Structures are given as structure tokens and as C-alpha cells.
Amino acid sequence: MLTRTEASRRFRLMPSRIGELVVRGNRDTVFSSLDSEVVELPAEYRSHGGFAEAKVPLVIHNAAQAPGAAFFRSNVDLARWLFASA
């Protein structure tokens, strides 16, 4: 479990967009049991994918001025580069 401040620093999140606590689990962690496979949740409920879903390949084609792969640590780096070079 991480506080809002810890999570925002570690995962490069906007503190105003996350709750007071961030709870993490691994592939063997279950936070609760369910009565069915589908649960209706309130509209304001937010959930995000795990670390395995965070690794998405980035392919840049025909961009001679593109920085090296180490520049792109997250999708915000890609967006900044795209807007700066537009």
C-alpha cells in the first residue's frame, strides 16, 4: 500500500487524480471474493491494469529525429516528443 504522495512519485501520476491510498497486488493476490464474475460498480469507481499491462511496445518508423529508446520511459514522454516536434 502506498500513500497518494508515494504513488504519485513512484508511478509518475497526478496526485489530484488518485485516491488517498494505492493498493497493489501480484498475480496471486485477491482483495475480496465475488458472488459472480460481473459486478456493477459506481460510475466514479476507477481501476487500472497491472504492471504486466504497462509494458506496451513502441515502434517509431521513419523518424530520423527521434530520440533514443531510453528517452521514452512512459507514454507522457512520447506525447511530449510528438507535440514538441509538430
PAKEKE-710682 format. One record per atom (N, C-alpha, C): residue number from 0; residue in three letters; chain; atom name; x, y, z. Coordinates in nm, 3 decimals. Each point is the difference from the previous one (the first is absolute). Example, Ala and Ser with C-alpha at 12.3 -4.5 7.8 and 13.67 -1.06 7.14 Angstrom:
<marmi: 0, tifi: ala, zami: A, marfi: N, X: 1.319, Y: -0.569, Z: 0.780> $
<marmi: 0, tifi: ala, zami: A, marfi: CA, X: -0.089, Y: 0.119, Z: 0.000> $
<marmi: 0, tifi: ala, zami: A, marfi: C, X: 0.090, Y: 0.120, Z: 0.000> $
<marmi: 1, tifi: ser, zami: A, marfi: N, X: -0.035, Y: 0.105, Z: -0.072> $
<marmi: 1, tifi: ser, zami: A, marfi: CA, X: 0.082, Y: 0.119, Z: 0.006> $
<marmi: 1, tifi: ser, zami: A, marfi: C, X: -0.077, Y: 0.109, Z: 0.073> $
***
This chain:
<marmi: 0, tifi: met, zami: A, marfi: N, X: 0.084, Y: -0.116, Z: 0.000> $
<marmi: 0, tifi: met, zami: A, marfi: CA, X: -0.084, Y: 0.116, Z: 0.000> $
<marmi: 0, tifi: met, zami: A, marfi: C, X: 0.090, Y: 0.123, Z: 0.000> $
<marmi: 1, tifi: leu, zami: A, marfi: N, X: -0.038, Y: 0.098, Z: -0.080> $
<marmi: 1, tifi: leu, zami: A, marfi: CA, X: 0.075, Y: 0.125, Z: -0.010> $
<marmi: 1, tifi: leu, zami: A, marfi: C, X: -0.093, Y: 0.117, Z: 0.027> $
<marmi: 2, tifi: thr, zami: A, marfi: N, X: 0.056, Y: 0.107, Z: 0.056> $
<marmi: 2, tifi: thr, zami: A, marfi: CA, X: -0.079, Y: 0.121, Z: 0.015> $
<marmi: 2, tifi: thr, zami: A, marfi: C, X: -0.012, Y: 0.069, Z: -0.135> $
<marmi: 3, tifi: arg, zami: A, marfi: N, X: -0.088, Y: 0.097, Z: -0.010> $
<marmi: 3, tifi: arg, zami: A, marfi: CA, X: -0.016, Y: 0.076, Z: -0.123> $
<marmi: 3, tifi: arg, zami: A, marfi: C, X: 0.133, Y: 0.060, Z: -0.043> $
<marmi: 4, tifi: thr, zami: A, marfi: N, X: 0.073, Y: 0.060, Z: 0.093> $
<marmi: 4, tifi: thr, zami: A, marfi: CA, X: 0.128, Y: 0.063, Z: -0.031> $
<marmi: 4, tifi: thr, zami: A, marfi: C, X: 0.102, Y: -0.102, Z: -0.050> $
<marmi: 5, tifi: glu, zami: A, marfi: N, X: 0.010, Y: -0.114, Z: 0.069> $
<marmi: 5, tifi: glu, zami: A, marfi: CA, X: 0.094, Y: -0.104, Z: -0.041> $
<marmi: 5, tifi: glu, zami: A, marfi: C, X: -0.034, Y: -0.054, Z: -0.139> $
<marmi: 6, tifi: ala, zami: A, marfi: N, X: -0.128, Y: -0.027, Z: -0.023> $
<marmi: 6, tifi: ala, zami: A, marfi: CA, X: -0.042, Y: -0.056, Z: -0.129> $
<marmi: 6, tifi: ala, zami: A, marfi: C, X: 0.021, Y: 0.100, Z: -0.113> $
<marmi: 7, tifi: ser, zami: A, marfi: N, X: -0.030, Y: 0.126, Z: 0.024> $
<marmi: 7, tifi: ser, zami: A, marfi: CA, X: 0.016, Y: 0.100, Z: -0.107> $
<marmi: 7, tifi: ser, zami: A, marfi: C, X: 0.147, Y: 0.014, Z: -0.039> $
<marmi: 8, tifi: arg, zami: A, marfi: N, X: 0.090, Y: -0.007, Z: 0.095> $
<marmi: 8, tifi: arg, zami: A, marfi: CA, X: 0.143, Y: 0.008, Z: -0.032> $
<marmi: 8, tifi: arg, zami: A, marfi: C, X: 0.049, Y: -0.127, Z: -0.070> $
<marmi: 9, tifi: arg, zami: A, marfi: N, X: -0.037, Y: -0.114, Z: 0.054> $
<marmi: 9, tifi: arg, zami: A, marfi: CA, X: 0.052, Y: -0.127, Z: -0.053> $
<marmi: 9, tifi: arg, zami: A, marfi: C, X: -0.053, Y: -0.031, Z: -0.140> $
<marmi: 10, tifi: phe, zami: A, marfi: N, X: -0.128, Y: 0.030, Z: -0.025> $
<marmi: 10, tifi: phe, zami: A, marfi: CA, X: -0.062, Y: -0.037, Z: -0.127> $
<marmi: 10, tifi: phe, zami: A, marfi: C, X: -0.025, Y: 0.120, Z: -0.091> $
<marmi: 11, tifi: arg, zami: A, marfi: N, X: 0.052, Y: 0.114, Z: 0.036> $
<marmi: 11, tifi: arg, zami: A, marfi: CA, X: -0.013, Y: 0.122, Z: -0.081> $
<marmi: 11, tifi: arg, zami: A, marfi: C, X: -0.148, Y: 0.031, Z: -0.027> $
<marmi: 12, tifi: leu, zami: A, marfi: N, X: -0.079, Y: 0.003, Z: 0.108> $
<marmi: 12, tifi: leu, zami: A, marfi: CA, X: -0.143, Y: 0.028, Z: -0.009> $
<marmi: 12, tifi: leu, zami: A, marfi: C, X: -0.030, Y: 0.139, Z: 0.052> $
<marmi: 13, tifi: met, zami: A, marfi: N, X: -0.111, Y: 0.055, Z: -0.044> $
<marmi: 13, tifi: met, zami: A, marfi: CA, X: -0.045, Y: 0.129, Z: 0.052> $
<marmi: 13, tifi: met, zami: A, marfi: C, X: -0.070, Y: -0.026, Z: 0.134> $
<marmi: 14, tifi: pro, zami: A, marfi: N, X: 0.051, Y: 0.055, Z: 0.110> $
<marmi: 14, tifi: pro, zami: A, marfi: CA, X: -0.061, Y: -0.028, Z: 0.132> $
<marmi: 14, tifi: pro, zami: A, marfi: C, X: -0.148, Y: 0.034, Z: 0.006> $
<marmi: 15, tifi: ser, zami: A, marfi: N, X: -0.042, Y: 0.101, Z: -0.072> $
<marmi: 15, tifi: ser, zami: A, marfi: CA, X: -0.141, Y: 0.039, Z: 0.004> $
<marmi: 15, tifi: ser, zami: A, marfi: C, X: -0.092, Y: -0.100, Z: -0.069> $
<marmi: 16, tifi: arg, zami: A, marfi: N, X: 0.058, Y: -0.094, Z: -0.073> $
<marmi: 16, tifi: arg, zami: A, marfi: CA, X: -0.081, Y: -0.096, Z: -0.075> $
<marmi: 16, tifi: arg, zami: A, marfi: C, X: -0.006, Y: -0.138, Z: 0.064> $
<marmi: 17, tifi: ile, zami: A, marfi: N, X: 0.062, Y: -0.016, Z: 0.118> $
<marmi: 17, tifi: ile, zami: A, marfi: CA, X: -0.002, Y: -0.131, Z: 0.067> $
<marmi: 17, tifi: ile, zami: A, marfi: C, X: -0.055, Y: 0.016, Z: 0.142> $
<marmi: 18, tifi: gly, zami: A, marfi: N, X: -0.038, Y: -0.110, Z: 0.060> $
<marmi: 18, tifi: gly, zami: A, marfi: CA, X: -0.054, Y: 0.002, Z: 0.135> $
<marmi: 18, tifi: gly, zami: A, marfi: C, X: 0.108, Y: 0.019, Z: 0.106> $
<marmi: 19, tifi: glu, zami: A, marfi: N, X: -0.041, Y: -0.010, Z: 0.125> $
<marmi: 19, tifi: glu, zami: A, marfi: CA, X: 0.094, Y: 0.020, Z: 0.110> $
<marmi: 19, tifi: glu, zami: A, marfi: C, X: 0.100, Y: -0.112, Z: 0.009> $
<marmi: 20, tifi: leu, zami: A, marfi: N, X: -0.040, Y: -0.120, Z: -0.039> $
<marmi: 20, tifi: leu, zami: A, marfi: CA, X: 0.087, Y: -0.117, Z: 0.007> $
<marmi: 20, tifi: leu, zami: A, marfi: C, X: -0.001, Y: -0.074, Z: -0.133> $
<marmi: 21, tifi: val, zami: A, marfi: N, X: 0.111, Y: -0.064, Z: -0.032> $
<marmi: 21, tifi: val, zami: A, marfi: CA, X: 0.010, Y: -0.087, Z: -0.117> $
<marmi: 21, tifi: val, zami: A, marfi: C, X: 0.038, Y: -0.138, Z: 0.052> $
<marmi: 22, tifi: val, zami: A, marfi: N, X: -0.082, Y: -0.097, Z: -0.033> $
<marmi: 22, tifi: val, zami: A, marfi: CA, X: 0.023, Y: -0.138, Z: 0.045> $
<marmi: 22, tifi: val, zami: A, marfi: C, X: 0.041, Y: -0.082, Z: -0.120> $
<marmi: 23, tifi: arg, zami: A, marfi: N, X: 0.109, Y: -0.074, Z: 0.015> $
<marmi: 23, tifi: arg, zami: A, marfi: CA, X: 0.052, Y: -0.082, Z: -0.109> $
<marmi: 23, tifi: arg, zami: A, marfi: C, X: -0.005, Y: -0.146, Z: 0.040> $
<marmi: 24, tifi: gly, zami: A, marfi: N, X: -0.007, Y: -0.084, Z: -0.100> $
<marmi: 24, tifi: gly, zami: A, marfi: CA, X: 0.005, Y: -0.144, Z: 0.023> $
<marmi: 24, tifi: gly, zami: A, marfi: C, X: 0.078, Y: -0.066, Z: -0.111> $
<marmi: 25, tifi: asn, zami: A, marfi: N, X: 0.030, Y: -0.126, Z: 0.017> $
<marmi: 25, tifi: asn, zami: A, marfi: CA, X: 0.067, Y: -0.074, Z: -0.106> $
<marmi: 25, tifi: asn, zami: A, marfi: C, X: -0.101, Y: -0.096, Z: -0.063> $
<marmi: 26, tifi: arg, zami: A, marfi: N, X: 0.046, Y: -0.085, Z: -0.089> $
<marmi: 26, tifi: arg, zami: A, marfi: CA, X: -0.093, Y: -0.088, Z: -0.072> $
<marmi: 26, tifi: arg, zami: A, marfi: C, X: -0.072, Y: -0.098, Z: 0.090> $
<marmi: 27, tifi: asp, zami: A, marfi: N, X: 0.051, Y: -0.024, Z: 0.119> $
<marmi: 27, tifi: asp, zami: A, marfi: CA, X: -0.062, Y: -0.094, Z: 0.093> $
<marmi: 27, tifi: asp, zami: A, marfi: C, X: -0.081, Y: 0.070, Z: 0.110> $
<marmi: 28, tifi: thr, zami: A, marfi: N, X: -0.016, Y: 0.130, Z: -0.009> $
<marmi: 28, tifi: thr, zami: A, marfi: CA, X: -0.069, Y: 0.077, Z: 0.104> $
<marmi: 28, tifi: thr, zami: A, marfi: C, X: -0.146, Y: 0.019, Z: -0.038> $
<marmi: 29, tifi: val, zami: A, marfi: N, X: -0.086, Y: -0.025, Z: 0.097> $
<marmi: 29, tifi: val, zami: A, marfi: CA, X: -0.143, Y: 0.026, Z: -0.016> $
<marmi: 29, tifi: val, zami: A, marfi: C, X: -0.040, Y: 0.092, Z: 0.115> $
<marmi: 30, tifi: phe, zami: A, marfi: N, X: -0.063, Y: 0.111, Z: -0.032> $
<marmi: 30, tifi: phe, zami: A, marfi: CA, X: -0.038, Y: 0.096, Z: 0.103> $
<marmi: 30, tifi: phe, zami: A, marfi: C, X: -0.135, Y: -0.031, Z: 0.062> $
<marmi: 31, tifi: ser, zami: A, marfi: N, X: -0.079, Y: -0.079, Z: -0.066> $
<marmi: 31, tifi: ser, zami: A, marfi: CA, X: -0.131, Y: -0.034, Z: 0.052> $
<marmi: 31, tifi: ser, zami: A, marfi: C, X: -0.057, Y: -0.114, Z: -0.082> $
<marmi: 32, tifi: ser, zami: A, marfi: N, X: -0.098, Y: -0.067, Z: 0.055> $
<marmi: 32, tifi: ser, zami: A, marfi: CA, X: -0.069, Y: -0.103, Z: -0.078> $
<marmi: 32, tifi: ser, zami: A, marfi: C, X: -0.123, Y: 0.063, Z: -0.065> $
<marmi: 33, tifi: leu, zami: A, marfi: N, X: -0.042, Y: -0.058, Z: -0.110> $
<marmi: 33, tifi: leu, zami: A, marfi: CA, X: -0.117, Y: 0.050, Z: -0.073> $
<marmi: 33, tifi: leu, zami: A, marfi: C, X: -0.106, Y: -0.108, Z: -0.008> $
<marmi: 34, tifi: asp, zami: A, marfi: N, X: -0.125, Y: 0.044, Z: 0.000> $
<marmi: 34, tifi: asp, zami: A, marfi: CA, X: -0.111, Y: -0.094, Z: -0.014> $
<marmi: 34, tifi: asp, zami: A, marfi: C, X: -0.022, Y: -0.039, Z: -0.145> $
<marmi: 35, tifi: ser, zami: A, marfi: N, X: 0.048, Y: 0.083, Z: -0.094> $
<marmi: 35, tifi: ser, zami: A, marfi: CA, X: -0.013, Y: -0.029, Z: -0.142> $
<marmi: 35, tifi: ser, zami: A, marfi: C, X: 0.119, Y: 0.058, Z: -0.074> $
<marmi: 36, tifi: glu, zami: A, marfi: N, X: 0.012, Y: -0.031, Z: -0.129> $
<marmi: 36, tifi: glu, zami: A, marfi: CA, X: 0.112, Y: 0.049, Z: -0.079> $
<marmi: 36, tifi: glu, zami: A, marfi: C, X: -0.017, Y: 0.146, Z: -0.040> $
<marmi: 37, tifi: val, zami: A, marfi: N, X: -0.121, Y: 0.052, Z: 0.003> $
<marmi: 37, tifi: val, zami: A, marfi: CA, X: -0.028, Y: 0.138, Z: -0.038> $
<marmi: 37, tifi: val, zami: A, marfi: C, X: -0.057, Y: 0.073, Z: 0.120> $
<marmi: 38, tifi: val, zami: A, marfi: N, X: 0.054, Y: 0.120, Z: 0.025> $
<marmi: 38, tifi: val, zami: A, marfi: CA, X: -0.047, Y: 0.081, Z: 0.112> $
<marmi: 38, tifi: val, zami: A, marfi: C, X: -0.028, Y: 0.141, Z: -0.052> $
<marmi: 39, tifi: glu, zami: A, marfi: N, X: -0.117, Y: 0.053, Z: 0.030> $
<marmi: 39, tifi: glu, zami: A, marfi: CA, X: -0.032, Y: 0.138, Z: -0.036> $
<marmi: 39, tifi: glu, zami: A, marfi: C, X: 0.071, Y: 0.092, Z: 0.098> $
<marmi: 40, tifi: leu, zami: A, marfi: N, X: 0.077, Y: 0.096, Z: -0.054> $
<marmi: 40, tifi: leu, zami: A, marfi: CA, X: 0.074, Y: 0.092, Z: 0.084> $
<marmi: 40, tifi: leu, zami: A, marfi: C, X: -0.049, Y: 0.142, Z: -0.022> $
<marmi: 41, tifi: pro, zami: A, marfi: N, X: 0.016, Y: 0.087, Z: 0.099> $
<marmi: 41, tifi: pro, zami: A, marfi: CA, X: -0.041, Y: 0.140, Z: -0.019> $
<marmi: 41, tifi: pro, zami: A, marfi: C, X: 0.078, Y: 0.063, Z: -0.114> $
<marmi: 42, tifi: ala, zami: A, marfi: N, X: -0.057, Y: 0.100, Z: -0.065> $
<marmi: 42, tifi: ala, zami: A, marfi: CA, X: 0.062, Y: 0.065, Z: -0.115> $
<marmi: 42, tifi: ala, zami: A, marfi: C, X: 0.134, Y: 0.063, Z: 0.035> $
<marmi: 43, tifi: glu, zami: A, marfi: N, X: 0.017, Y: 0.046, Z: 0.124> $
<marmi: 43, tifi: glu, zami: A, marfi: CA, X: 0.124, Y: 0.066, Z: 0.039> $
<marmi: 43, tifi: glu, zami: A, marfi: C, X: 0.112, Y: -0.098, Z: 0.039> $
<marmi: 44, tifi: tyr, zami: A, marfi: N, X: -0.031, Y: -0.128, Z: 0.001> $
<marmi: 44, tifi: tyr, zami: A, marfi: CA, X: 0.101, Y: -0.102, Z: 0.036> $
<marmi: 44, tifi: tyr, zami: A, marfi: C, X: 0.107, Y: -0.007, Z: -0.108> $
<marmi: 45, tifi: arg, zami: A, marfi: N, X: 0.126, Y: 0.000, Z: 0.041> $
<marmi: 45, tifi: arg, zami: A, marfi: CA, X: 0.110, Y: -0.005, Z: -0.096> $
<marmi: 45, tifi: arg, zami: A, marfi: C, X: 0.092, Y: -0.116, Z: 0.035> $
<marmi: 46, tifi: ser, zami: A, marfi: N, X: 0.040, Y: -0.072, Z: -0.100> $
<marmi: 46, tifi: ser, zami: A, marfi: CA, X: 0.093, Y: -0.110, Z: 0.017> $
<marmi: 46, tifi: ser, zami: A, marfi: C, X: 0.095, Y: 0.000, Z: -0.119> $
<marmi: 47, tifi: his, zami: A, marfi: N, X: 0.123, Y: -0.037, Z: 0.024> $
<marmi: 47, tifi: his, zami: A, marfi: CA, X: 0.098, Y: 0.000, Z: -0.108> $
<marmi: 47, tifi: his, zami: A, marfi: C, X: 0.066, Y: -0.136, Z: -0.009> $
<marmi: 48, tifi: gly, zami: A, marfi: N, X: 0.059, Y: -0.027, Z: -0.113> $
<marmi: 48, tifi: gly, zami: A, marfi: CA, X: 0.065, Y: -0.128, Z: -0.023> $
<marmi: 48, tifi: gly, zami: A, marfi: C, X: 0.126, Y: -0.018, Z: 0.082> $
<marmi: 49, tifi: gly, zami: A, marfi: N, X: 0.053, Y: -0.119, Z: -0.007> $
<marmi: 49, tifi: gly, zami: A, marfi: CA, X: 0.120, Y: -0.033, Z: 0.075> $
<marmi: 49, tifi: gly, zami: A, marfi: C, X: 0.127, Y: 0.036, Z: -0.075> $
<marmi: 50, tifi: phe, zami: A, marfi: N, X: 0.112, Y: -0.029, Z: 0.063> $
<marmi: 50, tifi: phe, zami: A, marfi: CA, X: 0.130, Y: 0.032, Z: -0.060> $
<marmi: 50, tifi: phe, zami: A, marfi: C, X: 0.023, Y: -0.075, Z: -0.131> $
<marmi: 51, tifi: ala, zami: A, marfi: N, X: -0.051, Y: -0.120, Z: -0.012> $
<marmi: 51, tifi: ala, zami: A, marfi: CA, X: 0.018, Y: -0.076, Z: -0.124> $
<marmi: 51, tifi: ala, zami: A, marfi: C, X: -0.067, Y: 0.070, Z: -0.118> $
<marmi: 52, tifi: glu, zami: A, marfi: N, X: -0.109, Y: 0.071, Z: 0.027> $
<marmi: 52, tifi: glu, zami: A, marfi: CA, X: -0.071, Y: 0.073, Z: -0.105> $
<marmi: 52, tifi: glu, zami: A, marfi: C, X: 0.066, Y: 0.133, Z: -0.034> $
<marmi: 53, tifi: ala, zami: A, marfi: N, X: 0.093, Y: 0.044, Z: 0.082> $
<marmi: 53, tifi: ala, zami: A, marfi: CA, X: 0.065, Y: 0.129, Z: -0.022> $
<marmi: 53, tifi: ala, zami: A, marfi: C, X: 0.109, Y: -0.005, Z: -0.106> $
<marmi: 54, tifi: lys, zami: A, marfi: N, X: 0.048, Y: -0.117, Z: -0.030> $
<marmi: 54, tifi: lys, zami: A, marfi: CA, X: 0.107, Y: -0.013, Z: -0.099> $
<marmi: 54, tifi: lys, zami: A, marfi: C, X: -0.061, Y: -0.019, Z: -0.138> $
<marmi: 55, tifi: val, zami: A, marfi: N, X: -0.006, Y: 0.109, Z: -0.073> $
<marmi: 55, tifi: val, zami: A, marfi: CA, X: -0.057, Y: 0.000, Z: -0.135> $
<marmi: 55, tifi: val, zami: A, marfi: C, X: 0.112, Y: 0.037, Z: -0.096> $
<marmi: 56, tifi: pro, zami: A, marfi: N, X: 0.021, Y: -0.078, Z: -0.103> $
<marmi: 56, tifi: pro, zami: A, marfi: CA, X: 0.108, Y: 0.033, Z: -0.094> $
<marmi: 56, tifi: pro, zami: A, marfi: C, X: -0.027, Y: 0.132, Z: -0.071> $
<marmi: 57, tifi: leu, zami: A, marfi: N, X: 0.106, Y: 0.075, Z: -0.022> $
<marmi: 57, tifi: leu, zami: A, marfi: CA, X: -0.009, Y: 0.126, Z: -0.071> $
<marmi: 57, tifi: leu, zami: A, marfi: C, X: 0.085, Y: -0.012, Z: -0.125> $
<marmi: 58, tifi: val, zami: A, marfi: N, X: -0.063, Y: 0.019, Z: -0.115> $
<marmi: 58, tifi: val, zami: A, marfi: CA, X: 0.070, Y: -0.009, Z: -0.128> $
<marmi: 58, tifi: val, zami: A, marfi: C, X: -0.011, Y: 0.136, Z: -0.067> $
<marmi: 59, tifi: ile, zami: A, marfi: N, X: 0.115, Y: 0.059, Z: -0.029> $
<marmi: 59, tifi: ile, zami: A, marfi: CA, X: 0.003, Y: 0.129, Z: -0.071> $
<marmi: 59, tifi: ile, zami: A, marfi: C, X: 0.067, Y: -0.027, Z: -0.133> $
<marmi: 60, tifi: his, zami: A, marfi: N, X: -0.073, Y: 0.028, Z: -0.107> $
<marmi: 60, tifi: his, zami: A, marfi: CA, X: 0.048, Y: -0.030, Z: -0.135> $
<marmi: 60, tifi: his, zami: A, marfi: C, X: 0.025, Y: 0.129, Z: -0.077> $
<marmi: 61, tifi: asn, zami: A, marfi: N, X: 0.112, Y: 0.006, Z: -0.069> $
<marmi: 61, tifi: asn, zami: A, marfi: CA, X: 0.030, Y: 0.109, Z: -0.091> $
<marmi: 61, tifi: asn, zami: A, marfi: C, X: 0.006, Y: 0.135, Z: 0.072> $
<marmi: 62, tifi: ala, zami: A, marfi: N, X: 0.064, Y: 0.002, Z: 0.116> $
<marmi: 62, tifi: ala, zami: A, marfi: CA, X: 0.013, Y: 0.124, Z: 0.078> $
<marmi: 62, tifi: ala, zami: A, marfi: C, X: 0.148, Y: 0.019, Z: 0.034> $
<marmi: 63, tifi: ala, zami: A, marfi: N, X: 0.071, Y: 0.061, Z: -0.093> $
<marmi: 63, tifi: ala, zami: A, marfi: CA, X: 0.145, Y: 0.016, Z: 0.014> $
<marmi: 63, tifi: ala, zami: A, marfi: C, X: 0.038, Y: 0.081, Z: 0.123> $
<marmi: 64, tifi: gln, zami: A, marfi: N, X: -0.085, Y: 0.091, Z: 0.043> $
<marmi: 64, tifi: gln, zami: A, marfi: CA, X: 0.031, Y: 0.087, Z: 0.114> $
<marmi: 64, tifi: gln, zami: A, marfi: C, X: -0.047, Y: -0.057, Z: 0.134> $
<marmi: 65, tifi: ala, zami: A, marfi: N, X: -0.048, Y: -0.121, Z: 0.002> $
<marmi: 65, tifi: ala, zami: A, marfi: CA, X: -0.051, Y: -0.060, Z: 0.124> $
<marmi: 65, tifi: ala, zami: A, marfi: C, X: 0.114, Y: -0.023, Z: 0.099> $
<marmi: 66, tifi: pro, zami: A, marfi: N, X: -0.024, Y: 0.028, Z: 0.128> $
<marmi: 66, tifi: pro, zami: A, marfi: CA, X: 0.102, Y: -0.030, Z: 0.100> $
<marmi: 66, tifi: pro, zami: A, marfi: C, X: 0.016, Y: -0.150, Z: 0.018> $
<marmi: 67, tifi: gly, zami: A, marfi: N, X: 0.101, Y: -0.040, Z: 0.071> $
<marmi: 67, tifi: gly, zami: A, marfi: CA, X: 0.024, Y: -0.143, Z: 0.025> $
<marmi: 67, tifi: gly, zami: A, marfi: C, X: -0.108, Y: -0.062, Z: 0.087> $
<marmi: 68, tifi: ala, zami: A, marfi: N, X: -0.001, Y: -0.131, Z: 0.005> $
<marmi: 68, tifi: ala, zami: A, marfi: CA, X: -0.104, Y: -0.074, Z: 0.073> $
<marmi: 68, tifi: ala, zami: A, marfi: C, X: -0.004, Y: 0.037, Z: 0.148> $
<marmi: 69, tifi: ala, zami: A, marfi: N, X: 0.113, Y: 0.031, Z: 0.060> $
<marmi: 69, tifi: ala, zami: A, marfi: CA, X: 0.004, Y: 0.032, Z: 0.143> $
<marmi: 69, tifi: ala, zami: A, marfi: C, X: -0.078, Y: 0.128, Z: 0.033> $
<marmi: 70, tifi: phe, zami: A, marfi: N, X: -0.023, Y: 0.086, Z: -0.098> $
<marmi: 70, tifi: phe, zami: A, marfi: CA, X: -0.075, Y: 0.124, Z: 0.021> $
<marmi: 70, tifi: phe, zami: A, marfi: C, X: -0.145, Y: -0.029, Z: 0.038> $
<marmi: 71, tifi: phe, zami: A, marfi: N, X: -0.059, Y: -0.104, Z: -0.057> $
<marmi: 71, tifi: phe, zami: A, marfi: CA, X: -0.141, Y: -0.030, Z: 0.018> $
<marmi: 71, tifi: phe, zami: A, marfi: C, X: -0.020, Y: -0.093, Z: 0.120> $
<marmi: 72, tifi: arg, zami: A, marfi: N, X: -0.015, Y: 0.057, Z: 0.118> $
<marmi: 72, tifi: arg, zami: A, marfi: CA, X: -0.024, Y: -0.078, Z: 0.121> $
<marmi: 72, tifi: arg, zami: A, marfi: C, X: -0.148, Y: -0.029, Z: 0.020> $
<marmi: 73, tifi: ser, zami: A, marfi: N, X: -0.086, Y: 0.087, Z: -0.053> $
<marmi: 73, tifi: ser, zami: A, marfi: CA, X: -0.145, Y: -0.020, Z: 0.013> $
<marmi: 73, tifi: ser, zami: A, marfi: C, X: -0.071, Y: 0.072, Z: -0.114> $
<marmi: 74, tifi: asn, zami: A, marfi: N, X: -0.131, Y: -0.018, Z: -0.007> $
<marmi: 74, tifi: asn, zami: A, marfi: CA, X: -0.074, Y: 0.058, Z: -0.111> $
<marmi: 74, tifi: asn, zami: A, marfi: C, X: 0.003, Y: 0.153, Z: 0.001> $
<marmi: 75, tifi: val, zami: A, marfi: N, X: 0.019, Y: 0.060, Z: 0.116> $
<marmi: 75, tifi: val, zami: A, marfi: CA, X: 0.008, Y: 0.146, Z: 0.005> $
<marmi: 75, tifi: val, zami: A, marfi: C, X: 0.126, Y: 0.049, Z: -0.073> $
<marmi: 76, tifi: asp, zami: A, marfi: N, X: 0.107, Y: -0.077, Z: 0.003> $
<marmi: 76, tifi: asp, zami: A, marfi: CA, X: 0.121, Y: 0.037, Z: -0.073> $
<marmi: 76, tifi: asp, zami: A, marfi: C, X: -0.025, Y: -0.001, Z: -0.150> $
<marmi: 77, tifi: leu, zami: A, marfi: N, X: -0.074, Y: -0.097, Z: -0.047> $
<marmi: 77, tifi: leu, zami: A, marfi: CA, X: -0.035, Y: -0.007, Z: -0.142> $
<marmi: 77, tifi: leu, zami: A, marfi: C, X: -0.085, Y: 0.121, Z: -0.039> $
<marmi: 78, tifi: ala, zami: A, marfi: N, X: -0.100, Y: 0.032, Z: 0.081> $
<marmi: 78, tifi: ala, zami: A, marfi: CA, X: -0.087, Y: 0.114, Z: -0.030> $
<marmi: 78, tifi: ala, zami: A, marfi: C, X: 0.079, Y: 0.130, Z: -0.003> $
<marmi: 79, tifi: arg, zami: A, marfi: N, X: 0.089, Y: 0.019, Z: 0.096> $
<marmi: 79, tifi: arg, zami: A, marfi: CA, X: 0.081, Y: 0.123, Z: 0.003> $
<marmi: 79, tifi: arg, zami: A, marfi: C, X: 0.086, Y: 0.011, Z: -0.126> $
<marmi: 80, tifi: trp, zami: A, marfi: N, X: 0.062, Y: -0.110, Z: -0.040> $
<marmi: 80, tifi: trp, zami: A, marfi: CA, X: 0.084, Y: 0.001, Z: -0.118> $
<marmi: 80, tifi: trp, zami: A, marfi: C, X: -0.082, Y: 0.029, Z: -0.126> $
<marmi: 81, tifi: leu, zami: A, marfi: N, X: -0.116, Y: -0.063, Z: -0.011> $
<marmi: 81, tifi: leu, zami: A, marfi: CA, X: -0.085, Y: 0.022, Z: -0.117> $
<marmi: 81, tifi: leu, zami: A, marfi: C, X: -0.043, Y: 0.146, Z: -0.011> $
<marmi: 82, tifi: phe, zami: A, marfi: N, X: -0.043, Y: 0.058, Z: 0.111> $
<marmi: 82, tifi: phe, zami: A, marfi: CA, X: -0.045, Y: 0.140, Z: -0.003> $
<marmi: 82, tifi: phe, zami: A, marfi: C, X: 0.115, Y: 0.096, Z: -0.023> $
<marmi: 83, tifi: ala, zami: A, marfi: N, X: 0.116, Y: -0.029, Z: 0.055> $
<marmi: 83, tifi: ala, zami: A, marfi: CA, X: 0.116, Y: 0.089, Z: -0.018> $
<marmi: 83, tifi: ala, zami: A, marfi: C, X: 0.051, Y: -0.002, Z: -0.144> $
<marmi: 84, tifi: ser, zami: A, marfi: N, X: -0.015, Y: -0.113, Z: -0.066> $
<marmi: 84, tifi: ser, zami: A, marfi: CA, X: 0.052, Y: -0.011, Z: -0.136> $
<marmi: 84, tifi: ser, zami: A, marfi: C, X: -0.106, Y: 0.030, Z: -0.107> $
<marmi: 85, tifi: ala, zami: A, marfi: N, X: -0.119, Y: 0.035, Z: 0.042> $
<marmi: 85, tifi: ala, zami: A, marfi: CA, X: -0.108, Y: 0.028, Z: -0.097> $
<marmi: 85, tifi: ala, zami: A, marfi: C, X: 0.013, Y: 0.138, Z: -0.060> $
***
